[in-house]
């Protein structure tokens, strides 16, 4: 993947140990903002190791040369060294792992430095992600977007909407290692506007693309989060939003 220069930022794959470590430190600092840290020394070692094995997408400030945003990208070839996808800590994903020709991609949480949390940075990062996906002929991507907190009732409308309109088909669904359902409200009581207001911006954007959501919630007290299994099948997403994805998020999608 060739570097892409967009304004004051360059998006590329980290290709030096220094860039990989900067991306790791950024990820760690973003989690520490919410008092979230790796659960133990084994988890910490695994995280560090992954940044030298996986493909690390980074947005770099052209003036300071610092990594200001990042995604960790994991494919089956990386799993041969890691042992498993990170998603497998919370979900059984055999259906995903067996998807067609194995052209699958696990993406991490997007981590952005607090001084760069704006539409431009996110558009730049998504442009890089889209380029990576097209160049590697990825057919399906998945990850674990999170809702803040530990009480699903705080997101009752959003979760019910996702259950009724975006539930993954059985041939793609993963089994959550916790048995937490989220069909709180019947379909006739849903308010789409409120549902979208309860979703964080990136989750909202994936849903508008036509992403699927797995059938169970994983409540993680160590990270103060409610995690969802998100699946994007590029053969079945909304064609209108594919154009947005290929160039990054629009202002409307970040609302």
C-alpha positions as CSV (number, residue, x, y, z in Angstrom):
1,X,0.0,0.0,0.0
2,X,1.5,3.3,-1.1
3,X,1.3,6.2,1.4
4,X,-1.7,8.6,0.8
5,X,-1.1,12.3,1.5
6,X,-4.3,14.2,2.5
7,X,-3.6,17.7,3.6
8,X,-1.5,17.8,6.7
9,X,-1.7,14.0,7.2
10,X,-0.3,10.9,5.5
11,X,-2.0,7.5,5.9
12,X,0.1,4.4,5.4
13,X,1.0,1.1,6.9
14,X,3.6,1.4,9.7
15,X,6.9,0.1,8.2
16,X,9.4,0.8,11.0
17,X,9.6,-0.4,14.6
18,X,9.3,3.2,15.7
19,X,6.0,3.7,13.9
20,X,4.7,0.5,15.3
21,X,5.6,1.4,18.8
22,X,4.1,4.9,18.4
23,X,0.9,3.3,17.3
24,X,0.9,0.9,20.3
25,X,1.6,3.8,22.7
26,X,-1.3,5.8,21.1
27,X,-3.7,2.8,21.5
28,X,-2.6,2.4,25.1
29,X,-3.1,6.1,25.9
30,X,-6.6,6.2,24.4
31,X,-7.7,3.3,26.6
32,X,-6.1,4.8,29.6
33,X,-8.2,7.9,29.1
34,X,-11.1,5.8,30.4
35,X,-9.0,4.1,33.0
36,X,-8.9,1.0,30.8
37,X,-5.7,-1.0,30.6
38,X,-4.8,-4.5,29.4
39,X,-6.1,-7.0,31.9
40,X,-2.8,-8.5,32.9
41,X,0.9,-8.9,31.9
42,X,0.0,-11.7,29.4
43,X,-2.5,-9.5,27.7
44,X,-0.1,-6.6,27.6
45,X,2.6,-8.8,26.1
46,X,0.2,-10.1,23.5
47,X,-0.8,-6.5,22.5
48,X,2.8,-5.4,22.1
49,X,3.6,-8.5,20.1
50,X,0.6,-7.9,17.8
51,X,1.9,-4.5,16.8
52,X,5.0,-6.1,15.2
53,X,3.0,-8.9,13.5
54,X,-0.2,-7.3,12.2
55,X,-0.6,-4.6,9.6
56,X,-0.8,-1.3,11.5
57,X,-2.6,1.5,9.6
58,X,-1.4,4.9,10.8
59,X,-2.2,8.5,10.1
60,X,1.0,10.6,10.6
61,X,1.2,14.4,11.0
62,X,3.4,15.6,8.2
63,X,5.0,18.3,10.3
64,X,5.7,16.5,13.6
65,X,6.1,13.0,12.0
66,X,4.0,11.6,14.9
67,X,1.4,8.9,14.7
68,X,-2.0,10.6,15.5
69,X,-4.5,7.9,14.6
70,X,-4.3,4.1,14.0
71,X,-6.1,0.9,13.3
72,X,-4.7,-2.6,13.9
73,X,-5.5,-4.8,10.9
74,X,-5.4,-8.6,11.4
75,X,-5.8,-11.2,8.6
76,X,-5.6,-15.0,8.6
77,X,-1.8,-14.8,7.8
78,X,-1.2,-12.8,11.0
79,X,-3.3,-15.3,13.0
80,X,-0.8,-18.0,12.1
81,X,1.7,-16.2,14.3
82,X,-0.8,-14.7,16.9
83,X,-2.8,-17.9,17.5
84,X,-6.2,-16.4,17.2
85,X,-8.1,-13.2,16.3
86,X,-8.7,-10.8,19.1
87,X,-12.4,-11.1,18.6
88,X,-12.2,-14.7,19.8
89,X,-11.6,-13.5,23.3
90,X,-15.3,-12.6,23.4
91,X,-17.0,-14.5,20.5
92,X,-16.8,-17.8,18.8
93,X,-16.4,-16.9,15.1
94,X,-16.0,-20.1,13.1
95,X,-18.6,-18.9,10.6
96,X,-16.5,-15.8,9.9
97,X,-13.2,-17.7,9.8
98,X,-14.7,-20.1,7.2
99,X,-16.1,-17.3,5.0
100,X,-15.5,-18.1,1.3
101,X,-11.8,-17.8,0.3
102,X,-10.6,-16.5,3.7
103,X,-10.5,-13.0,2.4
104,X,-11.4,-11.6,5.9
105,X,-10.1,-8.8,8.0
106,X,-10.4,-8.0,11.7
107,X,-10.1,-4.3,12.5
108,X,-9.4,-2.9,15.9
109,X,-11.0,0.1,17.6
110,X,-9.9,3.3,15.8
111,X,-7.5,5.1,18.2
112,X,-7.0,8.9,17.7
113,X,-4.9,11.4,19.6
114,X,-7.2,13.8,21.5
115,X,-5.9,16.8,19.6
116,X,-6.8,15.2,16.2
117,X,-10.4,14.0,16.8
118,X,-12.1,15.6,13.9
119,X,-13.7,14.7,10.6
120,X,-10.5,15.2,8.6
121,X,-8.5,12.7,10.6
122,X,-11.2,10.1,10.5
123,X,-11.8,10.6,6.8
124,X,-8.0,10.1,6.3
125,X,-7.9,6.9,8.4
126,X,-11.0,5.5,6.5
127,X,-9.4,6.3,3.2
128,X,-6.4,4.3,4.2
129,X,-8.7,1.4,5.4
130,X,-10.7,1.4,2.2
131,X,-7.5,1.3,0.1
132,X,-6.1,-1.6,2.2
133,X,-9.4,-3.5,1.7
134,X,-9.6,-3.0,-2.0
135,X,-5.9,-3.8,-2.6
136,X,-6.1,-7.0,-0.6
137,X,-9.5,-8.0,-2.1
138,X,-11.1,-8.3,1.4
139,X,-14.6,-9.6,1.2
140,X,-15.6,-9.4,4.8
141,X,-14.4,-7.4,7.8
142,X,-15.3,-7.6,11.4
143,X,-14.5,-6.2,14.8
144,X,-15.7,-5.2,18.2
145,X,-17.2,-1.7,18.5
146,X,-18.0,-0.7,22.0
147,X,-20.6,1.3,23.9
148,X,-19.4,3.1,27.0
149,X,-20.5,1.8,30.3
150,X,-21.8,-1.5,31.6
151,X,-25.6,-1.0,31.5
152,X,-27.2,-2.1,28.2
153,X,-30.4,-0.3,29.3
154,X,-28.7,3.0,28.6
155,X,-28.8,1.9,24.9
156,X,-32.1,0.1,24.8
157,X,-33.5,1.9,21.7
158,X,-30.2,1.5,19.7
159,X,-29.7,-2.1,20.6
160,X,-33.3,-3.1,19.9
161,X,-33.0,-1.3,16.5
162,X,-29.9,-3.3,15.7
163,X,-31.5,-6.5,16.7
164,X,-34.5,-6.0,14.5
165,X,-32.8,-4.5,11.4
166,X,-29.2,-5.5,11.4
167,X,-29.0,-8.9,13.0
168,X,-26.3,-11.1,11.3
169,X,-27.6,-14.1,9.3
170,X,-26.9,-17.4,10.8
171,X,-24.2,-18.3,8.3
172,X,-22.2,-15.3,9.5
173,X,-23.2,-14.9,13.1
174,X,-20.8,-15.5,15.9
175,X,-21.6,-16.9,19.3
176,X,-21.0,-14.5,22.2
177,X,-19.2,-16.1,25.1
178,X,-21.8,-14.4,27.4
179,X,-25.5,-15.0,27.0
180,X,-26.7,-11.4,26.9
181,X,-29.7,-10.7,24.6
182,X,-30.6,-7.2,23.4
183,X,-34.1,-7.5,21.9
184,X,-35.5,-5.1,24.5
185,X,-38.3,-3.4,22.6
186,X,-40.7,-4.8,20.0
187,X,-40.3,-3.5,16.4
188,X,-43.4,-1.3,16.6
189,X,-42.0,0.7,19.5
190,X,-38.8,1.6,17.8
191,X,-37.8,5.2,17.2
192,X,-35.1,5.2,14.5
193,X,-33.9,8.8,15.2
194,X,-33.4,8.0,18.9
195,X,-31.7,4.8,18.1
196,X,-29.1,6.6,15.9
197,X,-28.6,9.2,18.6
198,X,-27.7,6.5,21.1
199,X,-25.0,5.1,18.8
200,X,-21.4,6.4,18.7
201,X,-20.5,8.0,15.4
202,X,-18.4,5.1,13.9
203,X,-20.9,2.5,14.8
204,X,-23.6,4.7,13.2
205,X,-21.6,4.9,10.0
206,X,-21.0,1.1,9.8
207,X,-24.7,0.5,10.3
208,X,-25.6,3.0,7.6
209,X,-23.3,1.0,5.3
210,X,-25.4,-2.1,6.0
211,X,-23.2,-3.8,8.5
212,X,-24.5,-6.8,10.5
213,X,-24.4,-7.1,14.3
214,X,-23.9,-10.4,16.1
215,X,-26.6,-11.9,18.3
216,X,-25.1,-11.3,21.7
217,X,-23.6,-8.6,23.8
218,X,-20.3,-8.9,25.7
219,X,-20.1,-6.8,28.9
220,X,-16.5,-6.2,29.8
221,X,-16.1,-4.6,33.3
222,X,-12.3,-4.4,32.9
223,X,-12.8,-2.0,30.0
224,X,-16.1,-0.5,31.2
225,X,-17.7,-1.3,27.9
226,X,-20.5,-3.2,26.1
227,X,-19.0,-4.9,23.1
228,X,-20.8,-5.8,19.9
229,X,-19.7,-8.1,17.1
230,X,-19.8,-6.1,13.9
231,X,-19.6,-7.7,10.5
232,X,-19.3,-6.0,7.1
233,X,-20.0,-8.2,4.1
234,X,-18.8,-6.2,1.1
235,X,-21.1,-8.2,-1.2
236,X,-24.2,-7.0,0.7
237,X,-23.6,-3.5,1.8
238,X,-25.5,-0.4,0.7
239,X,-24.0,0.6,-2.7
240,X,-24.6,4.3,-2.0
241,X,-22.4,4.1,1.1
242,X,-19.7,2.2,-0.6
243,X,-18.7,5.4,-2.4
244,X,-18.5,7.2,1.0
245,X,-16.4,4.4,2.4
246,X,-14.0,4.6,-0.5
247,X,-13.2,8.2,0.2
248,X,-13.8,8.4,4.0
249,X,-16.6,9.5,6.2
250,X,-18.8,12.5,5.3
251,X,-19.7,15.2,7.8
252,X,-23.2,13.8,7.9
253,X,-22.0,10.4,8.9
254,X,-19.9,11.7,11.7
255,X,-22.9,13.5,13.2
